[in-house]
Amino acid sequence: MAAGRLPRTEVPLPRPATPVGGYSVQVAAFDAPEPARNLVARLKARGHDARVDGTARPFRVRIGRYPSRAAAATAQRALESAGIDGYVVGAVRP
């Protein structure tokens, strides 16, 4: 073996993150939980399925759980027409 080279070993690579629960539309992110909870309350009052996603900074405000990226994109366009900016995110797990 040449100097400085390690022997080749078969190491399994971690699997890429896989979608769990489909997709959502993220509309905001905050450094503190209180503003995120306040926004969720306002969105729910307007009839949106909003939630705070995450238990540490950033506290992400997301709307809906959609089975496909296309369904989430349709929801995103509807939200934008109602004056709510956001973008589609996949709900993933490591």
PyMOL commands that place a pseudoatom at each C-alpha (Angstrom):
pseudoatom trace, name=CA, resn=MET, resi=1, chain=A, elem=C, hetatm=0, pos=[0.000, 0.000, 0.000]
pseudoatom trace, name=CA, resn=ALA, resi=2, chain=A, elem=C, hetatm=0, pos=[1.315, 3.460, -0.861]
pseudoatom trace, name=CA, resn=ALA, resi=3, chain=A, elem=C, hetatm=0, pos=[2.229, 5.786, 1.968]
pseudoatom trace, name=CA, resn=GLY, resi=4, chain=A, elem=C, hetatm=0, pos=[-0.617, 8.012, 3.117]
pseudoatom trace, name=CA, resn=ARG, resi=5, chain=A, elem=C, hetatm=0, pos=[-3.352, 5.851, 1.612]
pseudoatom trace, name=CA, resn=LEU, resi=6, chain=A, elem=C, hetatm=0, pos=[-5.922, 4.048, 3.689]
pseudoatom trace, name=CA, resn=PRO, resi=7, chain=A, elem=C, hetatm=0, pos=[-7.170, 0.591, 2.793]
pseudoatom trace, name=CA, resn=ARG, resi=8, chain=A, elem=C, hetatm=0, pos=[-10.470, 0.597, 0.974]
pseudoatom trace, name=CA, resn=THR, resi=9, chain=A, elem=C, hetatm=0, pos=[-13.344, -0.660, 3.092]
pseudoatom trace, name=CA, resn=GLU, resi=10, chain=A, elem=C, hetatm=0, pos=[-16.968, -1.172, 2.323]
pseudoatom trace, name=CA, resn=VAL, resi=11, chain=A, elem=C, hetatm=0, pos=[-18.826, 1.319, 4.483]
pseudoatom trace, name=CA, resn=PRO, resi=12, chain=A, elem=C, hetatm=0, pos=[-22.551, 1.693, 3.972]
pseudoatom trace, name=CA, resn=LEU, resi=13, chain=A, elem=C, hetatm=0, pos=[-23.510, 5.238, 3.111]
pseudoatom trace, name=CA, resn=PRO, resi=14, chain=A, elem=C, hetatm=0, pos=[-26.379, 6.835, 5.013]
pseudoatom trace, name=CA, resn=ARG, resi=15, chain=A, elem=C, hetatm=0, pos=[-29.641, 6.806, 3.127]
pseudoatom trace, name=CA, resn=PRO, resi=16, chain=A, elem=C, hetatm=0, pos=[-30.816, 10.179, 1.861]
pseudoatom trace, name=CA, resn=ALA, resi=17, chain=A, elem=C, hetatm=0, pos=[-33.638, 11.827, 3.761]
pseudoatom trace, name=CA, resn=THR, resi=18, chain=A, elem=C, hetatm=0, pos=[-37.025, 10.536, 2.688]
pseudoatom trace, name=CA, resn=PRO, resi=19, chain=A, elem=C, hetatm=0, pos=[-40.285, 12.475, 2.688]
pseudoatom trace, name=CA, resn=VAL, resi=20, chain=A, elem=C, hetatm=0, pos=[-42.484, 11.807, 5.683]
pseudoatom trace, name=CA, resn=GLY, resi=21, chain=A, elem=C, hetatm=0, pos=[-45.927, 13.327, 5.713]
pseudoatom trace, name=CA, resn=GLY, resi=22, chain=A, elem=C, hetatm=0, pos=[-45.488, 14.797, 2.257]
pseudoatom trace, name=CA, resn=TYR, resi=23, chain=A, elem=C, hetatm=0, pos=[-45.023, 18.519, 1.758]
pseudoatom trace, name=CA, resn=SER, resi=24, chain=A, elem=C, hetatm=0, pos=[-45.998, 21.800, 3.374]
pseudoatom trace, name=CA, resn=VAL, resi=25, chain=A, elem=C, hetatm=0, pos=[-45.804, 25.498, 2.593]
pseudoatom trace, name=CA, resn=GLN, resi=26, chain=A, elem=C, hetatm=0, pos=[-43.406, 27.384, 4.849]
pseudoatom trace, name=CA, resn=VAL, resi=27, chain=A, elem=C, hetatm=0, pos=[-44.506, 30.968, 5.409]
pseudoatom trace, name=CA, resn=ALA, resi=28, chain=A, elem=C, hetatm=0, pos=[-42.090, 32.189, 8.111]
pseudoatom trace, name=CA, resn=ALA, resi=29, chain=A, elem=C, hetatm=0, pos=[-39.252, 31.321, 10.481]
pseudoatom trace, name=CA, resn=PHE, resi=30, chain=A, elem=C, hetatm=0, pos=[-38.438, 32.944, 13.820]
pseudoatom trace, name=CA, resn=ASP, resi=31, chain=A, elem=C, hetatm=0, pos=[-35.602, 32.881, 16.328]
pseudoatom trace, name=CA, resn=ALA, resi=32, chain=A, elem=C, hetatm=0, pos=[-38.068, 32.640, 19.229]
pseudoatom trace, name=CA, resn=PRO, resi=33, chain=A, elem=C, hetatm=0, pos=[-41.159, 30.450, 19.658]
pseudoatom trace, name=CA, resn=GLU, resi=34, chain=A, elem=C, hetatm=0, pos=[-43.598, 33.155, 20.754]
pseudoatom trace, name=CA, resn=PRO, resi=35, chain=A, elem=C, hetatm=0, pos=[-43.767, 35.084, 17.449]
pseudoatom trace, name=CA, resn=ALA, resi=36, chain=A, elem=C, hetatm=0, pos=[-44.161, 31.767, 15.614]
pseudoatom trace, name=CA, resn=ARG, resi=37, chain=A, elem=C, hetatm=0, pos=[-47.061, 30.753, 17.880]
pseudoatom trace, name=CA, resn=ASN, resi=38, chain=A, elem=C, hetatm=0, pos=[-48.667, 34.177, 17.426]
pseudoatom trace, name=CA, resn=LEU, resi=39, chain=A, elem=C, hetatm=0, pos=[-48.521, 33.863, 13.642]
pseudoatom trace, name=CA, resn=VAL, resi=40, chain=A, elem=C, hetatm=0, pos=[-49.951, 30.337, 13.803]
pseudoatom trace, name=CA, resn=ALA, resi=41, chain=A, elem=C, hetatm=0, pos=[-52.878, 31.641, 15.866]
pseudoatom trace, name=CA, resn=ARG, resi=42, chain=A, elem=C, hetatm=0, pos=[-53.577, 34.380, 13.300]
pseudoatom trace, name=CA, resn=LEU, resi=43, chain=A, elem=C, hetatm=0, pos=[-53.360, 31.916, 10.404]
pseudoatom trace, name=CA, resn=LYS, resi=44, chain=A, elem=C, hetatm=0, pos=[-55.660, 29.443, 12.149]
pseudoatom trace, name=CA, resn=ALA, resi=45, chain=A, elem=C, hetatm=0, pos=[-58.146, 32.242, 12.751]
pseudoatom trace, name=CA, resn=ARG, resi=46, chain=A, elem=C, hetatm=0, pos=[-58.164, 32.719, 8.972]
pseudoatom trace, name=CA, resn=GLY, resi=47, chain=A, elem=C, hetatm=0, pos=[-58.909, 29.011, 8.484]
pseudoatom trace, name=CA, resn=HIS, resi=48, chain=A, elem=C, hetatm=0, pos=[-55.442, 27.716, 7.604]
pseudoatom trace, name=CA, resn=ASP, resi=49, chain=A, elem=C, hetatm=0, pos=[-53.982, 24.427, 8.863]
pseudoatom trace, name=CA, resn=ALA, resi=50, chain=A, elem=C, hetatm=0, pos=[-50.925, 26.133, 10.386]
pseudoatom trace, name=CA, resn=ARG, resi=51, chain=A, elem=C, hetatm=0, pos=[-48.376, 24.853, 12.876]
pseudoatom trace, name=CA, resn=VAL, resi=52, chain=A, elem=C, hetatm=0, pos=[-44.957, 25.570, 14.340]
pseudoatom trace, name=CA, resn=ASP, resi=53, chain=A, elem=C, hetatm=0, pos=[-42.482, 23.014, 13.042]
pseudoatom trace, name=CA, resn=GLY, resi=54, chain=A, elem=C, hetatm=0, pos=[-39.390, 22.493, 15.154]
pseudoatom trace, name=CA, resn=THR, resi=55, chain=A, elem=C, hetatm=0, pos=[-38.541, 22.644, 18.816]
pseudoatom trace, name=CA, resn=ALA, resi=56, chain=A, elem=C, hetatm=0, pos=[-35.384, 24.719, 18.471]
pseudoatom trace, name=CA, resn=ARG, resi=57, chain=A, elem=C, hetatm=0, pos=[-34.395, 27.787, 16.527]
pseudoatom trace, name=CA, resn=PRO, resi=58, chain=A, elem=C, hetatm=0, pos=[-35.490, 28.404, 13.823]
pseudoatom trace, name=CA, resn=PHE, resi=59, chain=A, elem=C, hetatm=0, pos=[-39.160, 27.956, 14.670]
pseudoatom trace, name=CA, resn=ARG, resi=60, chain=A, elem=C, hetatm=0, pos=[-40.741, 27.413, 11.249]
pseudoatom trace, name=CA, resn=VAL, resi=61, chain=A, elem=C, hetatm=0, pos=[-44.368, 28.266, 10.524]
pseudoatom trace, name=CA, resn=ARG, resi=62, chain=A, elem=C, hetatm=0, pos=[-45.841, 25.867, 8.004]
pseudoatom trace, name=CA, resn=ILE, resi=63, chain=A, elem=C, hetatm=0, pos=[-49.249, 25.392, 6.473]
pseudoatom trace, name=CA, resn=GLY, resi=64, chain=A, elem=C, hetatm=0, pos=[-50.812, 22.097, 5.418]
pseudoatom trace, name=CA, resn=ARG, resi=65, chain=A, elem=C, hetatm=0, pos=[-49.600, 18.567, 4.852]
pseudoatom trace, name=CA, resn=TYR, resi=66, chain=A, elem=C, hetatm=0, pos=[-49.852, 17.667, 1.186]
pseudoatom trace, name=CA, resn=PRO, resi=67, chain=A, elem=C, hetatm=0, pos=[-49.225, 14.258, -0.402]
pseudoatom trace, name=CA, resn=SER, resi=68, chain=A, elem=C, hetatm=0, pos=[-47.226, 15.624, -3.338]
pseudoatom trace, name=CA, resn=ARG, resi=69, chain=A, elem=C, hetatm=0, pos=[-45.075, 18.578, -4.301]
pseudoatom trace, name=CA, resn=ALA, resi=70, chain=A, elem=C, hetatm=0, pos=[-47.649, 19.477, -6.962]
pseudoatom trace, name=CA, resn=ALA, resi=71, chain=A, elem=C, hetatm=0, pos=[-50.459, 19.640, -4.387]
pseudoatom trace, name=CA, resn=ALA, resi=72, chain=A, elem=C, hetatm=0, pos=[-48.311, 21.829, -2.132]
pseudoatom trace, name=CA, resn=ALA, resi=73, chain=A, elem=C, hetatm=0, pos=[-47.451, 24.100, -5.069]
pseudoatom trace, name=CA, resn=THR, resi=74, chain=A, elem=C, hetatm=0, pos=[-51.159, 24.524, -5.814]
pseudoatom trace, name=CA, resn=ALA, resi=75, chain=A, elem=C, hetatm=0, pos=[-51.728, 25.470, -2.174]
pseudoatom trace, name=CA, resn=GLN, resi=76, chain=A, elem=C, hetatm=0, pos=[-48.771, 27.872, -2.318]
pseudoatom trace, name=CA, resn=ARG, resi=77, chain=A, elem=C, hetatm=0, pos=[-50.304, 29.695, -5.286]
pseudoatom trace, name=CA, resn=ALA, resi=78, chain=A, elem=C, hetatm=0, pos=[-53.652, 29.942, -3.455]
pseudoatom trace, name=CA, resn=LEU, resi=79, chain=A, elem=C, hetatm=0, pos=[-51.914, 31.326, -0.364]
pseudoatom trace, name=CA, resn=GLU, resi=80, chain=A, elem=C, hetatm=0, pos=[-50.041, 33.875, -2.464]
pseudoatom trace, name=CA, resn=SER, resi=81, chain=A, elem=C, hetatm=0, pos=[-53.304, 35.054, -4.006]
pseudoatom trace, name=CA, resn=ALA, resi=82, chain=A, elem=C, hetatm=0, pos=[-54.529, 35.588, -0.416]
pseudoatom trace, name=CA, resn=GLY, resi=83, chain=A, elem=C, hetatm=0, pos=[-51.430, 37.694, 0.346]
pseudoatom trace, name=CA, resn=ILE, resi=84, chain=A, elem=C, hetatm=0, pos=[-49.403, 35.015, 2.166]
pseudoatom trace, name=CA, resn=ASP, resi=85, chain=A, elem=C, hetatm=0, pos=[-45.921, 34.446, 0.767]
pseudoatom trace, name=CA, resn=GLY, resi=86, chain=A, elem=C, hetatm=0, pos=[-44.302, 31.052, 1.208]
pseudoatom trace, name=CA, resn=TYR, resi=87, chain=A, elem=C, hetatm=0, pos=[-42.460, 28.218, -0.434]
pseudoatom trace, name=CA, resn=VAL, resi=88, chain=A, elem=C, hetatm=0, pos=[-42.877, 24.469, -0.670]
pseudoatom trace, name=CA, resn=VAL, resi=89, chain=A, elem=C, hetatm=0, pos=[-40.850, 22.309, 1.698]
pseudoatom trace, name=CA, resn=GLY, resi=90, chain=A, elem=C, hetatm=0, pos=[-40.685, 18.571, 2.097]
pseudoatom trace, name=CA, resn=ALA, resi=91, chain=A, elem=C, hetatm=0, pos=[-41.274, 17.096, 5.524]
pseudoatom trace, name=CA, resn=VAL, resi=92, chain=A, elem=C, hetatm=0, pos=[-38.174, 14.939, 5.889]
pseudoatom trace, name=CA, resn=ARG, resi=93, chain=A, elem=C, hetatm=0, pos=[-36.536, 12.802, 8.507]
pseudoatom trace, name=CA, resn=PRO, resi=94, chain=A, elem=C, hetatm=0, pos=[-32.879, 11.914, 8.715]
for i in range(1, 94): cmd.bond("trace and resi %d" % i, "trace and resi %d" % (i + 1))
show_as sticks, trace
zoom trace
